[in-house]
């Protein structure tokens, strides 16, 4: 079997044995190919947790999967998954790198992307977003990853999405971002603010692209046993669902999205979130 290595814009064909050594050592990305007859999903933050579960779900369902990760050499599970599927492509992407986002959009300028899933996110340091210890650097990092990056991804790939059959942009939100009196936000101060801002940002994006038939949706995954939860709220892990369970629900919500969607955030079970 021969596959390709992608890093930046370049692509070369090399034997599989050399790929496994080179990719892990240099941090390059293992890549397959895109079948124009298949639906295509682009997922950010695909190396673990919910992002990895998205990649597993869609590739086994027969989709082309563009799985982006900040550091490919650390994405061992995703790399192993790609070995078994020709149409799973791993691309290096730090979502705070605007130049790399633009390069990736140009690289796939002729690829129709049915669903963009803005999954990449960070919680931020617990101590540096606690009352009395608020830190500007933490705020800037969390807002850059959780808010601005999804906006830039939507902007960069709007043409790819508009050209597709399904035309969907999905951003992973959280109940921590609710500002209504119906629910009390949980989590860190800065993380909660970032998710509230994400909800607002996607509302603005929706207004920009709805005339092109693009659906811009916000979906919360619920309580999921991820590395983020283990750090932020360790006492809740035992009662959390698995990433695969959460993703199964989210994917169903995505499939049901149509022109009747009103822009309000949804839970993974399809219910409307307090907002």
Secondary structure per residue as TSV (DSSP state, phi and psi in degrees):
chain	resnum	aa	ss	phi	psi
A	1	X	-	360.0	137.2
A	2	X	E	-123.9	129.9
A	3	X	E	-126.1	-175.9
A	4	X	E	-114.9	155.3
A	5	X	E	-108.2	127.1
A	6	X	E	-114.6	132.8
A	7	X	E	-155.8	118.0
A	8	X	T	69.8	-125.9
A	9	X	T	-106.3	-11.4
A	10	X	E	-76.9	158.2
A	11	X	E	-151.5	126.5
A	12	X	E	-136.0	152.6
A	13	X	E	-99.3	130.1
A	14	X	E	-144.5	160.9
A	15	X	E	-63.9	152.2
A	16	X	H	-58.3	-40.4
A	17	X	H	-60.6	-38.9
A	18	X	H	-73.1	-33.3
A	19	X	H	-59.6	-46.9
A	20	X	H	-62.1	-37.4
A	21	X	H	-73.9	-49.2
A	22	X	H	-65.0	-45.8
A	23	X	H	-62.3	-44.4
A	24	X	H	-72.5	-32.6
A	25	X	H	-76.8	-42.7
A	26	X	H	-95.4	-11.8
A	27	X	-	81.8	12.4
A	28	X	-	-72.4	168.8
A	29	X	E	-108.6	134.4
A	30	X	E	-77.9	137.2
A	31	X	E	-136.7	148.2
A	32	X	-	-105.9	-129.6
A	33	X	-	-143.0	159.8
A	34	X	-	-100.8	125.2
A	35	X	-	-95.2	113.8
A	36	X	T	-63.9	-13.2
A	37	X	T	-88.4	-3.4
A	38	X	S	-105.7	154.0
A	39	X	-	-68.9	153.5
A	40	X	E	-127.6	134.8
A	41	X	E	-121.7	137.8
A	42	X	E	-111.6	123.8
A	43	X	E	-122.7	128.7
A	44	X	S	-94.5	151.6
A	45	X	S	63.7	54.4
A	46	X	-	-95.8	6.1
A	47	X	S	-80.5	-18.9
A	48	X	S	-160.9	174.4
A	49	X	H	55.4	-134.1
A	50	X	H	-64.3	-39.5
A	51	X	H	-61.5	-43.8
A	52	X	H	-64.3	-39.6
A	53	X	H	-64.4	-36.8
A	54	X	H	-60.7	-47.8
A	55	X	H	-59.7	-44.8
A	56	X	H	-61.3	-44.3
A	57	X	H	-63.5	-52.1
A	58	X	H	-70.5	-37.8
A	59	X	H	-69.0	-36.8
A	60	X	H	-73.6	-19.7
A	61	X	T	-84.7	-1.3
A	62	X	T	95.9	11.2
A	63	X	-	-83.8	156.2
A	64	X	E	-71.8	134.1
A	65	X	E	-122.9	117.6
A	66	X	E	-96.8	101.2
A	67	X	E	-102.0	115.1
A	68	X	E	-102.5	142.8
A	69	X	E	-141.6	149.5
A	70	X	S	-69.5	-42.0
A	71	X	-	-131.2	93.3
A	72	X	G	-55.0	-34.2
A	73	X	G	-66.6	-14.8
A	74	X	G	-97.4	0.0
A	75	X	-	-98.5	61.2
A	76	X	H	-62.3	-43.5
A	77	X	H	-66.6	-40.4
A	78	X	H	-66.7	-41.4
A	79	X	H	-61.9	-41.6
A	80	X	H	-64.0	-39.4
A	81	X	H	-62.6	-41.3
A	82	X	H	-64.4	-27.1
A	83	X	H	-62.3	-26.3
A	84	X	T	-97.5	-2.0
A	85	X	-	-136.2	122.8
A	86	X	T	-66.7	-28.3
A	87	X	T	-106.0	30.7
A	88	X	E	-111.5	117.5
A	89	X	E	-112.7	127.0
A	90	X	E	-101.0	125.9
A	91	X	E	-122.8	139.1
A	92	X	E	-74.2	129.8
A	93	X	-	-158.5	118.4
A	94	X	-	-92.6	115.7
A	95	X	T	-66.6	-10.1
A	96	X	T	-91.7	0.5
A	97	X	-	-96.0	95.0
A	98	X	H	-64.1	-33.6
A	99	X	H	-64.9	-41.9
A	100	X	H	-66.9	-37.1
A	101	X	H	-59.5	-45.2
A	102	X	H	-64.0	-40.7
A	103	X	H	-61.7	-43.7
A	104	X	H	-65.8	-40.7
A	105	X	H	-62.4	-39.8
A	106	X	H	-68.6	-40.3
A	107	X	H	-59.4	-36.1
A	108	X	T	-107.9	30.4
A	109	X	T	-60.6	-25.9
A	110	X	T	-99.4	9.9
A	111	X	-	-101.9	126.0
A	112	X	-	-79.9	127.6
A	113	X	-	-112.1	111.4
A	114	X	S	-71.1	-41.8
A	115	X	E	-136.1	124.9
A	116	X	E	-103.2	123.0
A	117	X	E	-111.5	107.5
A	118	X	E	-81.4	89.1
A	119	X	-	-101.9	-30.1
A	120	X	-	-56.5	133.0
A	121	X	-	-161.7	159.4
A	122	X	-	-130.6	152.9
A	123	X	-	-90.2	-38.5
A	124	X	-	91.6	161.1
A	125	X	-	-61.5	137.2
A	126	X	S	-66.7	-47.3
A	127	X	G	-67.1	-35.4
A	128	X	G	-80.9	0.2
A	129	X	G	-126.1	20.7
A	130	X	S	-89.8	147.6
A	131	X	T	-57.9	127.7
A	132	X	T	98.6	-13.0
A	133	X	-	-135.1	26.6
A	134	X	-	-61.2	134.5
A	135	X	-	-122.5	128.5
A	136	X	H	-65.4	-37.5
A	137	X	H	-64.5	-40.6
A	138	X	H	-62.9	-42.8
A	139	X	H	-59.3	-46.9
A	140	X	H	-63.5	-41.0
A	141	X	H	-66.1	-48.3
A	142	X	H	-65.6	-41.6
A	143	X	H	-68.0	-36.2
A	144	X	I	-63.8	-44.1
A	145	X	I	-78.0	-45.6
A	146	X	I	-84.8	-20.7
A	147	X	I	-120.3	-60.4
A	148	X	I	-67.6	-38.8
A	149	X	H	-59.6	-47.4
A	150	X	H	-60.0	-34.7
A	151	X	H	-64.6	-44.6
A	152	X	H	-67.4	-37.6
A	153	X	H	-62.8	-44.5
A	154	X	H	-62.5	-42.8
A	155	X	H	-64.6	-46.0
A	156	X	H	-68.6	-33.4
A	157	X	T	-108.0	13.6
A	158	X	H	-58.7	-42.3
A	159	X	H	-64.7	-41.1
A	160	X	H	-62.2	-40.5
A	161	X	H	-72.9	-42.4
A	162	X	H	-62.1	-28.8
A	163	X	T	-80.7	-9.7
A	164	X	S	-86.3	175.9
A	165	X	S	-79.5	-41.1
A	166	X	S	-89.1	-36.9
A	167	X	-	58.1	61.7
A	168	X	E	-130.2	134.3
A	169	X	E	-116.5	122.6
A	170	X	E	-122.7	125.9
A	171	X	E	-114.5	136.2
A	172	X	E	-83.7	113.9
A	173	X	E	-104.4	-161.5
A	174	X	-	-159.0	149.3
A	175	X	G	-62.4	-17.3
A	176	X	G	-64.7	-17.2
A	177	X	G	-95.6	4.7
A	178	X	-	-67.2	141.8
A	179	X	-	-119.2	5.5
A	180	X	S	-86.8	168.2
A	181	X	T	-83.5	-6.2
A	182	X	T	-73.3	-25.7
A	183	X	S	-139.3	151.0
A	184	X	-	-102.0	122.3
A	185	X	-	-59.2	147.5
A	186	X	-	-119.1	172.3
A	187	X	S	90.0	-174.5
A	188	X	-	-70.2	157.7
A	189	X	H	-60.9	-47.9
A	190	X	H	-71.7	-40.8
A	191	X	H	-59.4	-45.7
A	192	X	H	-61.2	-42.6
A	193	X	H	-61.6	-40.1
A	194	X	H	-64.8	-37.7
A	195	X	H	-73.7	-33.8
A	196	X	H	-64.3	-42.1
A	197	X	H	-65.7	-37.9
A	198	X	H	-59.7	-44.5
A	199	X	H	-59.2	-43.6
A	200	X	H	-65.6	-43.0
A	201	X	H	-61.1	-42.9
A	202	X	H	-69.5	-28.2
A	203	X	H	-63.4	-40.5
A	204	X	H	-67.7	-42.1
A	205	X	H	-61.9	-40.8
A	206	X	H	-56.2	-43.4
A	207	X	H	-64.1	-31.0
A	208	X	H	-74.9	-32.2
A	209	X	H	-115.9	-4.8
A	210	X	G	-63.4	-28.1
A	211	X	G	-67.3	-16.7
A	212	X	G	-93.3	5.8
A	213	X	T	82.2	10.2
A	214	X	-	-83.8	132.0
A	215	X	E	-95.5	125.2
A	216	X	E	-113.2	113.4
A	217	X	E	-122.8	152.6
A	218	X	E	-118.6	126.8
A	219	X	E	-134.5	131.7
A	220	X	E	-96.1	139.3
A	221	X	-	-83.7	-7.8
A	222	X	-	80.2	-167.3
A	223	X	S	-82.7	113.9
A	224	X	B	-125.2	137.7
A	225	X	-	-77.0	84.0
A	226	X	-	-117.4	171.6
A	227	X	H	-61.2	-35.7
A	228	X	H	-62.8	-45.3
A	229	X	H	-65.8	-38.1
A	230	X	H	-61.6	-32.8
A	231	X	H	-83.0	-44.6
A	232	X	H	-80.0	-43.4
A	233	X	-	-137.8	67.4
A	234	X	G	-59.9	-28.0
A	235	X	G	-70.8	-13.7
A	236	X	G	-94.7	-10.5
A	237	X	G	-59.6	-40.8
A	238	X	G	-60.4	-29.3
A	239	X	G	-100.8	7.2
A	240	X	-	-87.4	154.9
A	241	X	B	-81.4	166.3
A	242	X	-	-80.1	159.3
A	243	X	H	-56.1	-39.7
A	244	X	H	-63.3	-39.3
A	245	X	H	-64.7	-44.3
A	246	X	H	-63.3	-46.2
A	247	X	H	-63.9	-36.2
A	248	X	H	-58.6	-40.5
A	249	X	H	-70.3	-44.4
A	250	X	H	-61.2	-43.6
A	251	X	H	-61.1	-37.9
A	252	X	H	-64.3	-40.5
A	253	X	H	-62.6	-42.9
A	254	X	H	-60.4	-45.0
A	255	X	H	-61.1	-32.4
A	256	X	H	-85.6	-5.9
A	257	X	-	-65.7	132.4
A	258	X	-	-147.9	-168.1
A	259	X	T	-64.7	-11.9
A	260	X	T	-82.1	-9.4
A	261	X	-	-61.2	131.1
A	262	X	-	-98.1	4.5
A	263	X	S	90.8	-11.1
A	264	X	-	-74.0	142.3
A	265	X	-	-59.8	143.4
A	266	X	E	-117.0	151.7
A	267	X	E	-82.9	166.6
A	268	X	T	-60.7	-19.4
A	269	X	T	-94.4	5.9
A	270	X	S	92.3	-8.9
A	271	X	-	-73.6	153.4
A	272	X	B	-76.8	130.8
A	273	X	-	-79.0	146.6
A	274	X	-	-59.5	135.0
A	275	X	-	-150.2	360.0
